[in-house]
Amino acid sequence: MLKLSLLTGGLLAASSLVATSVHAAEVSGEMLAQTCSGCHGTFGKIKNSAFMPLAGMNANTFVNTMKEFASGARPSTLMSSLAKGFTDDELKRMADYFAAQKL
């Protein structure tokens, strides 16, 4: 019985070490940017004048605009809620991705 208890305890300890050492892969800017494709087009390229194309946008402009949406400084029914869902790092990755896209 003691051997079983020690074995079980050892397995639990080992599994918790493995579980804490596993990290989720960082999501790329391209993957994050796909959340924008429904309105702004694939790769941020859209010809519809109802939505702003994001391809080729200056990275700082993108980040600042998203932060303005999140804070309410730039009112929007949809974008305010969406912008609040991204971290500063995620916004930067998205911005770099869109800035690298050619119109």
Buried (B, 14 or more C-beta within 10 A) or exposed (E): EEEEEEEEEEEEEEEEEEEEEEEEEEEEBBBBBEBBBEBBBEBBBBEEEEBEBBBEBEBEEBBBBBBBBBEEEBEEEEBBEBBEEBEEEBBBBBBBBBBEBEE
